[in-house]
Amino acid sequence: MSDGKSAVERDRREGLLALAAALRPELHRYCSRLMGSVIDGEDVVQDTFARAFVAL
């Protein structure tokens, strides 16, 4: 039973990582404009994806 649960969790993590890879460039551009700095925009993107990964 735990193998099934761990497989589902692994699939969810892989799905999140695939989605993050697809959305990251556009999200980074948006956050950079919003924050007024490329570096601050990258920090926001990293924090957002880290929180999403932990929440998953």
N, CA, C and O atoms as a GROMACS GRO file, in nm:
protein
  224
    1MET      N    1   0.082  -0.120   0.000
    1MET     CA    2   0.000   0.000   0.000
    1MET      C    3   0.086   0.126   0.000
    1MET      O    4   0.054   0.223  -0.068
    2SER      N    5   0.197   0.124   0.076
    2SER     CA    6   0.282   0.242   0.079
    2SER      C    7   0.351   0.265  -0.054
    2SER      O    8   0.383   0.379  -0.089
    3ASP      N    9   0.374   0.156  -0.131
    3ASP     CA   10   0.434   0.173  -0.264
    3ASP      C   11   0.341   0.252  -0.355
    3ASP      O   12   0.388   0.337  -0.431
    4GLY      N   13   0.212   0.226  -0.348
    4GLY     CA   14   0.116   0.300  -0.428
    4GLY      C   15   0.111   0.446  -0.390
    4GLY      O   16   0.104   0.533  -0.476
    5LYS      N   17   0.115   0.473  -0.259
    5LYS     CA   18   0.111   0.611  -0.213
    5LYS      C   19   0.238   0.685  -0.253
    5LYS      O   20   0.232   0.799  -0.298
    6SER      N   21   0.352   0.620  -0.238
    6SER     CA   22   0.477   0.687  -0.274
    6SER      C   23   0.485   0.710  -0.425
    6SER      O   24   0.543   0.809  -0.470
    7ALA      N   25   0.427   0.619  -0.504
    7ALA     CA   26   0.425   0.637  -0.649
    7ALA      C   27   0.338   0.756  -0.687
    7ALA      O   28   0.372   0.832  -0.777
    8VAL      N   29   0.226   0.771  -0.618
    8VAL     CA   30   0.137   0.884  -0.644
    8VAL      C   31   0.206   1.015  -0.605
    8VAL      O   32   0.199   1.113  -0.678
    9GLU      N   33   0.271   1.015  -0.490
    9GLU     CA   34   0.343   1.135  -0.446
    9GLU      C   35   0.455   1.170  -0.543
    9GLU      O   36   0.476   1.287  -0.574
   10ARG      N   37   0.527   1.068  -0.591
   10ARG     CA   38   0.634   1.090  -0.686
   10ARG      C   39   0.578   1.149  -0.816
   10ARG      O   40   0.637   1.241  -0.873
   11ASP      N   41   0.466   1.095  -0.862
   11ASP     CA   42   0.402   1.147  -0.983
   11ASP      C   43   0.358   1.291  -0.965
   11ASP      O   44   0.370   1.373  -1.057
   12ARG      N   45   0.306   1.323  -0.848
   12ARG     CA   46   0.263   1.461  -0.821
   12ARG      C   47   0.382   1.555  -0.820
   12ARG      O   48   0.375   1.665  -0.874
   13ARG      N   49   0.492   1.512  -0.757
   13ARG     CA   50   0.613   1.595  -0.755
   13ARG      C   51   0.667   1.616  -0.896
   13ARG      O   52   0.704   1.727  -0.934
   14GLU      N   53   0.672   1.508  -0.973
   14GLU     CA   54   0.721   1.518  -1.110
   14GLU      C   55   0.631   1.609  -1.194
   14GLU      O   56   0.679   1.684  -1.278
   15GLY      N   57   0.500   1.601  -1.171
   15GLY     CA   58   0.407   1.688  -1.241
   15GLY      C   59   0.429   1.834  -1.206
   15GLY      O   60   0.426   1.922  -1.293
   16LEU      N   61   0.452   1.860  -1.078
   16LEU     CA   62   0.478   1.998  -1.035
   16LEU      C   63   0.607   2.050  -1.096
   16LEU      O   64   0.614   2.164  -1.141
   17LEU      N   65   0.710   1.966  -1.098
   17LEU     CA   66   0.838   2.008  -1.155
   17LEU      C   67   0.826   2.035  -1.305
   17LEU      O   68   0.885   2.129  -1.356
   18ALA      N   69   0.748   1.952  -1.375
   18ALA     CA   70   0.727   1.973  -1.518
   18ALA      C   71   0.650   2.103  -1.543
   18ALA      O   72   0.684   2.180  -1.633
   19LEU      N   73   0.547   2.127  -1.462
   19LEU     CA   74   0.470   2.250  -1.474
   19LEU      C   75   0.556   2.372  -1.442
   19LEU      O   76   0.548   2.474  -1.510
   20ALA      N   77   0.638   2.360  -1.338
   20ALA     CA   78   0.726   2.470  -1.299
   20ALA      C   79   0.824   2.502  -1.412
   20ALA      O   80   0.850   2.618  -1.441
   21ALA      N   81   0.878   2.398  -1.474
   21ALA     CA   82   0.973   2.421  -1.584
   21ALA      C   83   0.906   2.493  -1.700
   21ALA      O   84   0.967   2.578  -1.765
   22ALA      N   85   0.781   2.458  -1.726
   22ALA     CA   86   0.709   2.521  -1.837
   22ALA      C   87   0.672   2.666  -1.805
   22ALA      O   88   0.677   2.752  -1.894
   23LEU      N   89   0.636   2.694  -1.682
   23LEU     CA   90   0.588   2.828  -1.644
   23LEU      C   91   0.697   2.923  -1.597
   23LEU      O   92   0.677   3.044  -1.595
   24ARG      N   93   0.811   2.869  -1.559
   24ARG     CA   94   0.915   2.949  -1.495
   24ARG      C   95   0.958   3.072  -1.576
   24ARG      O   96   0.964   3.181  -1.519
   25PRO      N   97   0.989   3.060  -1.705
   25PRO     CA   98   1.035   3.181  -1.777
   25PRO      C   99   0.933   3.295  -1.777
   25PRO      O  100   0.967   3.411  -1.753
   26GLU      N  101   0.808   3.261  -1.804
   26GLU     CA  102   0.704   3.364  -1.807
   26GLU      C  103   0.680   3.421  -1.668
   26GLU      O  104   0.663   3.542  -1.651
   27LEU      N  105   0.678   3.334  -1.568
   27LEU     CA  106   0.658   3.379  -1.430
   27LEU      C  107   0.774   3.466  -1.384
   27LEU      O  108   0.754   3.565  -1.313
   28HIS      N  109   0.895   3.431  -1.424
   28HIS     CA  110   1.011   3.510  -1.387
   28HIS      C  111   1.004   3.650  -1.449
   28HIS      O  112   1.032   3.749  -1.382
   29ARG      N  113   0.967   3.657  -1.576
   29ARG     CA  114   0.952   3.789  -1.640
   29ARG      C  115   0.848   3.874  -1.566
   29ARG      O  116   0.870   3.992  -1.540
   30TYR      N  117   0.735   3.812  -1.534
   30TYR     CA  118   0.628   3.885  -1.466
   30TYR      C  119   0.675   3.934  -1.328
   30TYR      O  120   0.656   4.050  -1.294
   31CYS      N  121   0.734   3.844  -1.252
   31CYS     CA  122   0.779   3.882  -1.117
   31CYS      C  123   0.890   3.986  -1.121
   31CYS      O  124   0.897   4.073  -1.035
   32SER      N  125   0.977   3.976  -1.221
   32SER     CA  126   1.084   4.075  -1.234
   32SER      C  127   1.026   4.214  -1.260
   32SER      O  128   1.072   4.312  -1.202
   33ARG      N  129   0.926   4.220  -1.348
   33ARG     CA  130   0.862   4.350  -1.374
   33ARG      C  131   0.787   4.399  -1.250
   33ARG      O  132   0.791   4.518  -1.218
   34LEU      N  133   0.722   4.309  -1.182
   34LEU     CA  134   0.646   4.344  -1.062
   34LEU      C  135   0.737   4.397  -0.952
   34LEU      O  136   0.705   4.494  -0.885
   35MET      N  137   0.852   4.330  -0.933
   35MET     CA  138   0.944   4.367  -0.825
   35MET      C  139   1.038   4.480  -0.865
   35MET      O  140   1.097   4.546  -0.780
   36GLY      N  141   1.054   4.501  -0.997
   36GLY     CA  142   1.144   4.606  -1.044
   36GLY      C  143   1.289   4.563  -1.049
   36GLY      O  144   1.378   4.647  -1.067
   37SER      N  145   1.314   4.434  -1.034
   37SER     CA  146   1.452   4.384  -1.035
   37SER      C  147   1.450   4.238  -1.079
   37SER      O  148   1.366   4.160  -1.035
   38VAL      N  149   1.545   4.202  -1.166
   38VAL     CA  150   1.555   4.063  -1.212
   38VAL      C  151   1.589   3.970  -1.096
   38VAL      O  152   1.534   3.861  -1.085
   39ILE      N  153   1.679   4.014  -1.010
   39ILE     CA  154   1.722   3.931  -0.897
   39ILE      C  155   1.608   3.911  -0.798
   39ILE      O  156   1.586   3.799  -0.753
   40ASP      N  157   1.537   4.018  -0.765
   40ASP     CA  158   1.423   4.005  -0.674
   40ASP      C  159   1.312   3.920  -0.736
   40ASP      O  160   1.246   3.843  -0.666
   41GLY      N  161   1.293   3.933  -0.865
   41GLY     CA  162   1.195   3.849  -0.934
   41GLY      C  163   1.231   3.703  -0.925
   41GLY      O  164   1.144   3.619  -0.903
   42GLU      N  165   1.358   3.671  -0.941
   42GLU     CA  166   1.404   3.531  -0.929
   42GLU      C  167   1.382   3.479  -0.787
   42GLU      O  168   1.342   3.364  -0.769
   43ASP      N  169   1.407   3.562  -0.687
   43ASP     CA  170   1.383   3.522  -0.548
   43ASP      C  171   1.237   3.489  -0.525
   43ASP      O  172   1.205   3.390  -0.459
   44VAL      N  173   1.148   3.570  -0.579
   44VAL     CA  174   1.004   3.547  -0.563
   44VAL      C  175   0.964   3.415  -0.630
   44VAL      O  176   0.888   3.337  -0.573
   45VAL      N  177   1.016   3.391  -0.749
   45VAL     CA  178   0.984   3.266  -0.821
   45VAL      C  179   1.034   3.146  -0.742
   45VAL      O  180   0.962   3.049  -0.725
   46GLN      N  181   1.157   3.152  -0.694
   46GLN     CA  182   1.213   3.041  -0.617
   46GLN      C  183   1.133   3.016  -0.490
   46GLN      O  184   1.102   2.902  -0.458
   47ASP      N  185   1.099   3.122  -0.418
   47ASP     CA  186   1.021   3.106  -0.295
   47ASP      C  187   0.884   3.046  -0.325
   47ASP      O  188   0.836   2.961  -0.250
   48THR      N  189   0.822   3.089  -0.432
   48THR     CA  190   0.690   3.040  -0.469
   48THR      C  191   0.694   2.890  -0.501
   48THR      O  192   0.611   2.814  -0.453
   49PHE      N  193   0.791   2.849  -0.582
   49PHE     CA  194   0.800   2.708  -0.618
   49PHE      C  195   0.843   2.623  -0.498
   49PHE      O  196   0.798   2.510  -0.485
   50ALA      N  197   0.928   2.675  -0.412
   50ALA     CA  198   0.966   2.600  -0.292
   50ALA      C  199   0.845   2.579  -0.201
   50ALA      O  200   0.826   2.469  -0.148
   51ARG      N  201   0.765   2.681  -0.184
   51ARG     CA  202   0.645   2.667  -0.099
   51ARG      C  203   0.544   2.570  -0.162
   51ARG      O  204   0.480   2.493  -0.091
   52ALA      N  205   0.529   2.575  -0.294
   52ALA     CA  206   0.439   2.483  -0.362
   52ALA      C  207   0.486   2.339  -0.346
   52ALA      O  208   0.405   2.249  -0.324
   53PHE      N  209   0.616   2.318  -0.357
   53PHE     CA  210   0.672   2.184  -0.345
   53PHE      C  211   0.651   2.130  -0.203
   53PHE      O  212   0.613   2.014  -0.186
   54VAL      N  213   0.675   2.214  -0.103
   54VAL     CA  214   0.657   2.173   0.037
   54VAL      C  215   0.508   2.145   0.064
   54VAL      O  216   0.475   2.048   0.132
   55ALA      N  217   0.422   2.229   0.012
   55ALA     CA  218   0.277   2.212   0.034
   55ALA      C  219   0.225   2.085  -0.031
   55ALA      O  220   0.129   2.025   0.017
   56LEU      N  221   0.288   2.044  -0.140
   56LEU     CA  222   0.244   1.924  -0.210
   56LEU      C  223   0.276   1.802  -0.126
   56LEU      O  224   0.247   1.690  -0.167
   0.00000   0.00000   0.00000
